[in-house]
Each structure stands twice: as structure tokens, then as C-alpha cells.
Amino acid sequence: MKYMVNEGAFDFPDGLTDRSVNMLMSIDGVSVSYVVTRDRLQEAEDLQQFIQRQFKDLSRQVSKFKELSRDEALFGQGRQRKAGVQIQSTFKQHGNEVHQRQAVVVLDDGTQVLIVTATALRKLTAAEEAGWTHMLASYEPAAPRS
């Protein structure tokens, strides 16, 4: 399987599942940082059930988890646009209040899930909110692998 990252590409054996994590951190440690993760739906699980399962796990790991909103998230534009779910939440971790925005979408195979998370130690600024919206709209799905 051809596996591409920003630094290059590798040929890995077939039959592997991508569960990698990409972290794009703010330099100051306070501004918004992004994490891109991959996961899979469990058998007979839909996207809402996946989100509930993930939040149940998260609420065990952090304190005072609070979901503030849940809306549609649109990944990409035009014919390739995919609808997902966007969640805004807060929680306490290591004594800090963490503000988080997540967008989750099921990929074309119907089992793989792509999750983008924006996290900051304060509410996102208007510019960061605009950057979030732009990031989602800029999504381009990878070409199918042969």
C-alpha cells in the first residue's frame, strides 16, 4: 500500500489499517492546535453512536466534560463535499480549561472515520474560527487506492 505523508511516501504491506495521528501544534501553546486522527466504526455502528462512544471514553479521561453544540460539518466543496458532524466542547485537563472543536466524517468505504480536532486553552478567536471553517471547506478526499 502506498502511504503518503508530508515528508514523502512509503510502500507498506497490504492489509494494514491507518490509525495514525497528525499533530499540528501552536508555537505559543495557547493558540489553536489541530490533531487529525483516523478510526473505524464498529460493526452496525453509525456516526452518532461512534461519537457517543468516543465521548464516553473521553469523559473518563478528563473532568467536567461539557458538550456545547453539535451541528452538521461540511468537508470539502462541490461534488466531493461530504457531510459529517461538528461538536464544540470544553473540559478540564491538568487544571486547565480546554476548548475543543471536532469534525467527524465517515469516509467513502463506510467504515473508516476521519476526525479533525482543534484545541485551545481559551475560546477560539474570530480568526481561528474562520481558519477552522476554511480548513473544513478545503478538504479534498484522497484518490482511491488500487
Secondary structure as GFF3:
##gff-version 3
##sequence-region A 1 146
A	DSSP	beta_strand	2	5	.	.	.	ID=ss1
A	DSSP	beta_strand	8	11	.	.	.	ID=ss2
A	DSSP	beta_strand	21	24	.	.	.	ID=ss3
A	DSSP	beta_strand	33	40	.	.	.	ID=ss4
A	DSSP	alpha_helix	47	61	.	.	.	ID=ss5
A	DSSP	beta_strand	63	75	.	.	.	ID=ss6
A	DSSP	three_ten_helix	78	80	.	.	.	ID=ss7
A	DSSP	beta_strand	82	93	.	.	.	ID=ss8
A	DSSP	beta_strand	96	106	.	.	.	ID=ss9
A	DSSP	beta_strand	112	120	.	.	.	ID=ss10
A	DSSP	alpha_helix	126	137	.	.	.	ID=ss11
###
